[in-house]
Amino acid sequence: MKNENYHAYILLTYTGSMLSNIIRKASDMPYSHISIGFDKSYQTFYSFGRKYHSNPFFAGFVEEDVKDGVYQRFQEAQFALYEIEVTKKQYHELKRQIRYFERNKKLYRYNLLGMAFAKVGVSLTRSNAYFCSQFVATVFRRAGIHSFDRSDGLISPMDFLEIEGMRLVGQGRLSDFRLERWGETRRQRRLREIPVSFFHRVFN
């Protein structure tokens, strides 16, 4: 019987939002956000970020859908998707870690201060608070997939590309990836690109 292969997936994104622009300019990185997933659909990922696509300041642990939410709002969002092969034990421990955060998401908040300190080389650990790359580094370490040689609070999204075995699956514009992957029609795509304010003017 053939052994089943297990993978973890890393999604790097840059939406072009005000906050992502600030992060990009401060760090000189092409991608400002990182999420983690573990199913081959490439649709659902987990991270720490905005809970509502229209409000960047209300943030915490989030389940992200590349076909909806913040990625629907920012049609020019850029992405790079990577996969890494893991053991069965690492895979199930990773899922267990994610499910724990999911069950207790009300306890967690975004570590904005920690992210600011990381930019000057200081790791600031706060109880039940993470920024995106700090979170992914933590679950990678706890699952036994990879441990960096510095604190989780000093890890940036691009640091994950240094991990041996990371393989690029695809990159480019996320809306094009959705169209190719799920066959979104051009009409649906045009409707997605109509600003929300348009519907407010027409229907209110």
C-alpha positions as CSV (number, residue, x, y, z in Angstrom):
1,M,0.0,0.0,0.0
2,K,1.4,3.4,-1.0
3,N,2.2,5.8,1.8
4,E,0.1,8.9,1.8
5,N,2.0,12.2,1.6
6,Y,1.1,15.1,3.9
7,H,1.6,18.8,3.3
8,A,1.3,22.1,4.9
9,Y,0.6,25.2,2.8
10,I,1.9,28.7,3.2
11,L,0.1,31.6,1.5
12,L,2.1,34.9,1.3
13,T,0.0,37.9,0.2
14,Y,0.1,41.6,-0.4
15,T,-3.3,43.2,-0.7
16,G,-2.3,46.8,-1.3
17,S,-4.3,48.0,1.8
18,M,-3.0,51.0,3.8
19,L,-1.6,48.7,6.5
20,S,0.0,46.3,4.1
21,N,1.6,49.3,2.3
22,I,3.0,50.5,5.6
23,I,4.4,47.1,6.4
24,R,5.8,46.7,2.9
25,K,7.6,50.0,3.0
26,A,9.0,49.5,6.5
27,S,10.3,46.0,5.8
28,D,11.1,46.2,2.1
29,M,9.3,42.8,1.6
30,P,7.2,41.9,-1.5
31,Y,4.6,40.2,0.8
32,S,3.3,41.6,4.0
33,H,1.0,38.8,5.3
34,I,1.3,35.1,5.8
35,S,-1.4,32.4,6.4
36,I,-1.2,28.6,6.9
37,G,-3.4,25.9,5.5
38,F,-3.5,22.1,5.3
39,D,-5.9,21.0,2.6
40,K,-5.3,20.7,-1.1
41,S,-8.2,22.9,-2.1
42,Y,-5.9,25.9,-1.5
43,Q,-9.1,27.8,-0.4
44,T,-9.0,28.0,3.4
45,F,-6.1,29.4,5.4
46,Y,-5.6,30.5,9.0
47,S,-3.7,33.5,10.4
48,F,-3.9,36.6,12.6
49,G,-5.4,39.5,10.7
50,R,-8.5,41.7,10.2
51,K,-11.8,40.0,11.2
52,Y,-13.8,42.3,9.0
53,H,-12.6,43.2,5.6
54,S,-13.7,46.8,6.0
55,N,-12.0,47.3,9.4
56,P,-8.3,46.7,9.7
57,F,-8.2,47.6,13.4
58,F,-10.5,44.9,14.6
59,A,-8.2,41.9,14.3
60,G,-7.3,38.5,15.8
61,F,-7.3,34.9,14.9
62,V,-9.1,34.4,11.5
63,E,-10.1,31.8,9.0
64,E,-9.4,33.2,5.6
65,D,-11.2,32.2,2.4
66,V,-9.3,33.2,-0.8
67,K,-12.6,33.4,-2.6
68,D,-14.2,35.8,-0.2
69,G,-13.7,38.4,2.5
70,V,-10.6,40.7,2.4
71,Y,-9.3,38.9,-0.8
72,Q,-12.6,39.7,-2.6
73,R,-12.3,43.3,-1.6
74,F,-8.7,43.8,-2.8
75,Q,-8.9,42.6,-6.4
76,E,-5.2,43.4,-7.1
77,A,-3.9,41.3,-4.2
78,Q,-0.7,39.5,-5.0
79,F,0.2,36.1,-3.7
80,A,2.8,33.3,-3.6
81,L,1.6,29.9,-2.5
82,Y,4.1,27.3,-1.2
83,E,3.8,23.8,0.1
84,I,6.1,21.7,2.4
85,E,5.9,18.0,2.9
86,V,5.5,17.0,6.5
87,T,5.1,13.7,8.4
88,K,1.8,12.3,9.4
89,K,2.5,13.1,13.0
90,Q,3.4,16.8,12.2
91,Y,0.4,17.2,10.0
92,H,-2.1,16.0,12.7
93,E,-0.3,18.1,15.3
94,L,-0.5,21.1,13.1
95,K,-4.3,20.6,12.6
96,R,-4.6,20.1,16.4
97,Q,-2.8,23.4,17.0
98,I,-5.1,25.3,14.5
99,R,-8.2,23.8,16.0
100,Y,-7.2,24.9,19.4
101,F,-6.8,28.5,18.2
102,E,-10.1,28.2,16.4
103,R,-12.0,26.9,19.5
104,N,-10.5,29.7,21.7
105,K,-10.4,32.5,19.1
106,K,-12.3,34.9,21.4
107,L,-9.3,34.8,23.8
108,Y,-6.8,36.0,21.2
109,R,-6.0,39.4,19.8
110,Y,-3.6,40.9,17.3
111,N,-0.1,41.7,18.5
112,L,0.2,45.1,16.8
113,L,2.7,46.3,19.3
114,G,4.8,43.2,18.9
115,M,4.9,43.6,15.2
116,A,6.1,47.2,15.6
117,F,8.8,46.1,18.0
118,A,9.9,43.3,15.7
119,K,10.8,45.9,13.1
120,V,13.5,47.2,15.4
121,G,14.8,43.8,16.4
122,V,12.9,43.4,19.7
123,S,10.7,40.4,20.4
124,L,7.7,41.4,22.4
125,T,5.7,38.5,23.7
126,R,2.2,39.3,24.9
127,S,-0.3,36.9,26.4
128,N,-2.7,35.5,23.8
129,A,-1.6,37.9,21.2
130,Y,0.1,37.2,17.8
131,F,0.8,38.9,14.5
132,C,0.6,36.7,11.4
133,S,4.2,35.5,11.0
134,Q,4.6,35.1,14.8
135,F,1.5,32.8,14.8
136,V,2.7,30.7,11.9
137,A,6.2,30.4,13.4
138,T,4.6,29.3,16.6
139,V,2.4,26.5,15.2
140,F,5.3,25.3,12.9
141,R,7.5,25.0,16.0
142,R,4.9,23.3,18.2
143,A,4.1,20.8,15.4
144,G,7.8,20.0,15.0
145,I,7.9,21.2,11.4
146,H,10.5,23.9,11.8
147,S,12.1,26.0,14.6
148,F,13.8,29.2,13.7
149,D,17.1,30.3,15.4
150,R,15.4,33.3,16.9
151,S,12.2,34.1,18.8
152,D,8.9,33.7,17.0
153,G,8.3,37.4,17.6
154,L,11.1,38.3,15.2
155,I,10.0,36.2,12.3
156,S,8.7,37.8,9.1
157,P,6.6,36.3,6.3
158,M,9.6,36.1,4.0
159,D,11.7,34.1,6.5
160,F,9.6,31.0,5.8
161,L,11.1,30.8,2.3
162,E,14.4,29.9,4.0
163,I,12.9,26.6,5.3
164,E,14.3,23.6,3.4
165,G,11.7,21.8,1.3
166,M,9.5,24.8,0.6
167,R,8.1,24.4,-3.0
168,L,6.4,27.1,-5.0
169,V,2.9,26.1,-6.1
170,G,1.9,29.3,-7.8
171,Q,2.2,33.1,-7.7
172,G,0.7,36.2,-9.3
173,R,-2.6,38.0,-8.9
174,L,-5.0,36.2,-6.5
175,S,-8.1,37.0,-8.6
176,D,-6.4,35.3,-11.6
177,F,-5.7,32.3,-9.4
178,R,-9.4,32.1,-8.4
179,L,-10.5,32.3,-12.0
180,E,-8.1,29.5,-13.1
181,R,-8.7,27.3,-10.0
182,W,-12.5,27.6,-9.6
183,G,-13.6,28.8,-13.0
184,E,-15.1,32.0,-11.8
185,T,-17.0,33.6,-14.7
186,R,-15.9,37.0,-16.1
187,R,-19.4,38.3,-15.2
188,Q,-18.9,37.2,-11.5
189,R,-15.4,38.8,-11.6
190,R,-16.8,42.1,-12.9
191,L,-19.5,42.1,-10.2
192,R,-16.8,41.5,-7.5
193,E,-14.9,44.5,-8.8
194,I,-17.9,46.9,-8.4
195,P,-17.2,49.0,-5.3
196,V,-19.5,48.4,-2.3
197,S,-20.4,52.1,-2.4
198,F,-22.1,51.5,-5.8
199,F,-24.6,49.2,-4.4
200,H,-25.3,51.6,-1.5
201,R,-26.1,54.3,-4.0
202,V,-28.3,52.1,-6.2
203,F,-30.2,50.2,-3.5
204,N,-30.4,52.7,-0.6
